[in-house]
Amino acid sequence: MEPERARNRAGNRQGEATMPSRAPPDSAARFLPPARTIPALREAAAGCTACPLHETGTRTVFGEGPERARLVLVGEQPGDREDAQGRPFVGPAGQLLDLALNAAGIDRRGVYVTNAVKHFKWVQRGRRRLHEKPGRLEILACLPWLENEIAAIAPEGIICLGATAAQALIGRTFKVTEERGQFLRTPLAGWITATVHPSSLLRIEDRETQRAAYERFVGDLARIAGRLAGRLEAEAPARMGMGQGRLL
C-alpha cells in the first residue's frame, strides 16, 4: 500500500491528522525516485532541498540497517556527530541506545535506524553546535522519506524514540510521557509503539534518577523484544487509535 493511501485510510486520533492540515512550502515527495528501494531512496535524499534545513546540515543523514529488518527505530533528527559522519545514532545518544538494546536482548545489527528529519538543525553556542528542535513544517516536508523507508522495509514493528517521531507517525496529540509502551495498530507496519529518546536520559543530572529512567527505557525495549519473540500476545483493542495507530 502506498504511504499516502495508507495515511488517508488510517484512523485519526480524535479526528485529527498526524500532522497539521497546512501544507509545507515544499515537500520531499517531489524528490522521490521511481524505484522506492532503500538504496534508491538514500541516493535521492542526498539531493533533497525540500526544507531550509539542507542549508544548515552538512549532509542528508539517511537511515541504515537491513533492508528487510523486522524492526524500525525512528528518532527525531541527526545530531552533531551524525551530521559529521553521515550516519544515524553514532553519537552519545546512539551509544546509549546500543547499550539499552543489548540489555534488552535486541541486536542493533538486525534493526533499521532512522530519523523523522534527515538534516541536523542546530544553533551556534560558542564553538558548539547545539541541537534545535525541528519545526512541524520541516517534519512534514521530510515525512515522505520516512514513510517510504518504512514501506520499502515492511517491518513487523516500529519504535518511535521521543515525541517528534511519535507525533509524526502516531498522532500530533500523542504524549510519550503518558502513553509510552502501548502497542498500536498502524498501516505502516504490524504495530507501532513509542518510548523516550535516549538523549533525554543524557540530560538528567541526578544519577539515581538517570539510572531509574534508563532501567525503564530498557524495560520498554525488553517488552518489544518479547513481542518480536512471540512471548507477548496482542492485547484486546481498548479504544480507537491515534493518528495512524490503533491500540492493540
C-alpha positions as CSV (number, residue, x, y, z in Angstrom):
1,M,0.0,0.0,0.0
2,E,1.4,3.4,-0.9
3,P,2.2,5.5,2.2
4,E,-0.2,8.3,1.1
5,R,-3.1,6.0,0.6
6,A,-2.3,4.3,3.9
7,R,-2.3,7.5,5.7
8,N,-5.6,8.6,4.2
9,R,-7.3,5.3,5.2
10,A,-5.9,5.2,8.7
11,G,-8.0,6.2,11.7
12,N,-7.2,9.7,13.1
13,R,-6.8,10.4,16.8
14,Q,-9.9,12.3,17.9
15,G,-10.4,13.3,14.2
16,E,-7.0,14.9,13.9
17,A,-4.4,14.2,11.2
18,T,-1.0,13.1,12.3
19,M,0.4,16.4,11.1
20,P,-1.3,19.8,10.6
21,S,-3.5,20.3,7.5
22,R,-1.5,23.3,6.4
23,A,0.9,22.1,3.7
24,P,4.6,22.9,3.9
25,P,6.1,25.3,1.3
26,D,7.8,22.3,-0.3
27,S,7.8,18.5,0.2
28,A,10.4,15.8,-0.3
29,A,7.7,14.0,-2.3
30,R,9.0,15.7,-5.5
31,F,12.4,14.1,-4.9
32,L,11.2,10.6,-4.6
33,P,12.7,8.2,-7.2
34,P,10.6,5.9,-9.4
35,A,12.1,2.9,-7.6
36,R,11.3,3.1,-3.9
37,T,14.1,0.8,-2.7
38,I,16.3,1.9,0.2
39,P,19.4,2.4,-2.0
40,A,17.4,4.5,-4.5
41,L,15.7,6.5,-1.7
42,R,19.1,7.1,0.0
43,E,20.6,8.4,-3.2
44,A,17.7,10.6,-4.0
45,A,17.5,12.0,-0.4
46,A,21.2,13.2,-0.7
47,G,20.0,16.0,-3.0
48,C,16.8,16.9,-1.1
49,T,16.2,20.7,-0.7
50,A,12.6,20.5,0.4
51,C,13.1,22.4,3.6
52,P,15.6,25.1,4.8
53,L,17.5,22.5,7.0
54,H,19.5,21.4,3.9
55,E,21.3,24.7,4.2
56,T,22.4,24.1,7.8
57,G,23.1,20.4,7.8
58,T,26.4,19.2,6.3
59,R,24.6,16.4,4.5
60,T,21.5,14.3,4.4
61,V,21.7,11.6,7.1
62,F,19.6,8.7,5.9
63,G,18.6,5.6,7.7
64,E,20.7,2.4,7.8
65,G,20.3,-1.2,8.6
66,P,18.9,-4.4,7.0
67,E,16.5,-3.7,4.1
68,R,14.2,-6.4,5.4
69,A,14.5,-5.6,9.1
70,R,11.8,-6.8,11.4
71,L,12.1,-3.6,13.5
72,V,12.5,0.1,12.6
73,L,13.6,2.6,15.2
74,V,12.7,6.2,14.4
75,G,14.3,9.2,16.2
76,E,14.0,12.9,15.8
77,Q,16.9,14.1,13.7
78,P,20.7,13.6,13.4
79,G,22.9,15.3,15.9
80,D,26.3,16.9,15.6
81,R,28.2,13.6,15.4
82,E,25.7,12.1,13.0
83,D,25.9,15.2,10.8
84,A,29.7,14.9,10.7
85,Q,29.7,11.1,9.9
86,G,26.6,10.9,7.8
87,R,25.2,8.0,9.8
88,P,22.3,7.9,12.3
89,F,22.7,7.3,16.0
90,V,26.5,7.3,16.2
91,G,26.8,10.0,18.9
92,P,26.4,9.8,22.7
93,A,22.6,9.1,22.4
94,G,23.3,6.3,19.8
95,Q,25.9,4.7,22.1
96,L,23.4,4.7,25.0
97,L,20.8,3.2,22.6
98,D,23.2,0.4,21.7
99,L,23.7,-0.4,25.4
100,A,20.0,-0.4,26.1
101,L,19.2,-2.5,23.0
102,N,21.9,-5.0,24.1
103,A,20.5,-5.1,27.7
104,A,17.0,-5.8,26.3
105,G,18.2,-8.6,24.0
106,I,17.8,-6.7,20.7
107,D,20.7,-6.9,18.3
108,R,21.1,-3.5,16.6
109,R,22.7,-5.1,13.6
110,G,19.2,-6.5,12.8
111,V,17.4,-3.2,13.3
112,Y,16.9,-0.4,10.8
113,V,17.5,3.0,12.4
114,T,16.5,6.4,11.0
115,N,15.1,9.8,11.9
116,A,11.9,11.7,11.2
117,V,14.1,14.6,9.9
118,K,17.2,13.9,7.8
119,H,19.2,17.1,8.3
120,F,20.7,18.5,11.5
121,K,19.0,21.6,12.9
122,W,21.3,23.5,15.2
123,V,22.2,26.8,16.8
124,Q,25.7,28.1,17.4
125,R,26.8,28.4,21.1
126,G,30.4,29.5,21.2
127,R,32.3,26.7,19.3
128,R,29.5,24.2,19.8
129,R,26.6,23.4,17.5
130,L,23.6,22.7,19.8
131,H,20.5,20.7,18.8
132,E,17.4,22.7,18.0
133,K,14.0,21.0,17.7
134,P,12.7,20.9,14.1
135,G,9.6,22.7,13.3
136,R,6.3,21.0,12.3
137,L,6.5,22.1,8.7
138,E,10.1,20.8,8.5
139,I,9.0,17.5,9.8
140,L,6.1,17.4,7.4
141,A,8.3,18.3,4.5
142,C,10.6,15.4,5.3
143,L,7.9,12.8,6.1
144,P,7.8,11.3,2.6
145,W,11.3,9.9,3.1
146,L,10.4,8.3,6.4
147,E,7.1,6.8,5.0
148,N,8.8,5.4,2.0
149,E,11.7,4.0,4.1
150,I,9.2,2.1,6.2
151,A,7.2,1.0,3.1
152,A,10.3,-0.4,1.5
153,I,11.3,-2.3,4.6
154,A,7.8,-3.5,5.6
155,P,8.8,-4.1,9.2
156,E,7.0,-6.1,11.8
157,G,7.1,-3.2,14.2
158,I,8.1,0.4,14.6
159,I,9.6,2.1,17.7
160,C,9.3,5.9,17.9
161,L,12.0,7.3,20.1
162,G,10.7,10.6,21.5
163,A,7.8,12.9,20.9
164,T,8.8,14.1,17.4
165,A,8.8,10.7,15.9
166,A,5.7,9.6,17.8
167,Q,3.7,12.7,16.8
168,A,4.8,12.3,13.1
169,L,3.7,8.7,12.9
170,I,1.1,8.1,15.6
171,G,-0.6,11.4,16.2
172,R,0.0,15.0,16.9
173,T,-1.5,14.8,20.4
174,F,0.3,11.7,21.4
175,K,2.2,12.1,24.7
176,V,5.2,9.8,25.2
177,T,5.2,10.6,29.0
178,E,1.7,9.2,29.3
179,E,1.3,6.7,26.6
180,R,4.8,5.1,26.1
181,G,4.9,1.3,25.7
182,Q,1.4,0.9,24.2
183,F,1.3,-1.2,21.1
184,L,-0.9,0.4,18.4
185,R,-2.1,-0.8,15.0
186,T,-0.7,1.1,12.0
187,P,-1.0,0.6,8.2
188,L,2.8,1.2,8.1
189,A,3.7,-2.0,9.9
190,G,2.3,-4.8,12.0
191,W,2.4,-2.5,15.1
192,I,3.9,0.7,16.4
193,T,4.9,1.8,19.9
194,A,6.8,4.7,21.5
195,T,9.3,5.4,24.2
196,V,11.6,8.1,25.2
197,H,14.6,9.3,23.1
198,P,17.9,8.2,24.7
199,S,19.1,11.8,24.5
200,S,16.6,12.7,27.1
201,L,18.3,10.3,29.5
202,L,21.6,12.0,29.0
203,R,20.1,15.3,30.1
204,I,19.1,14.0,33.5
205,E,21.6,15.4,36.0
206,D,20.7,13.3,39.1
207,R,22.5,10.0,38.9
208,E,19.8,7.9,40.7
209,T,17.0,9.5,38.6
210,Q,19.0,8.8,35.4
211,R,19.6,5.2,36.4
212,A,15.9,4.7,37.1
213,A,15.0,6.3,33.7
214,Y,17.5,4.1,31.9
215,E,16.1,0.9,33.5
216,R,12.6,1.9,32.5
217,F,13.8,2.6,28.9
218,V,15.4,-0.9,28.9
219,G,12.2,-2.3,30.2
220,D,10.3,-0.7,27.3
221,L,12.7,-2.3,24.8
222,A,12.6,-5.7,26.6
223,R,8.8,-5.8,26.1
224,I,9.4,-5.1,22.4
225,A,11.9,-7.9,22.3
226,G,9.3,-10.2,23.9
227,R,6.8,-9.2,21.3
228,L,9.2,-10.0,18.5
229,A,10.0,-13.3,20.1
230,G,6.2,-14.1,20.3
231,R,6.2,-14.0,24.1
232,L,3.9,-11.0,24.3
233,E,0.5,-11.6,22.9
234,A,-1.6,-8.7,21.5
235,E,-4.0,-7.1,23.9
236,A,-7.6,-6.7,23.1
237,P,-8.5,-3.4,21.3
238,A,-9.2,-0.8,24.0
239,R,-10.0,2.3,22.1
240,M,-9.6,3.9,18.7
241,G,-6.1,4.7,17.7
242,M,-4.1,7.8,17.5
243,G,-3.3,9.2,14.1
244,Q,-2.2,6.2,12.2
245,G,-2.3,3.9,15.1
246,R,-5.0,1.9,17.0
247,L,-4.4,0.3,20.4
248,L,-3.7,-3.4,20.4
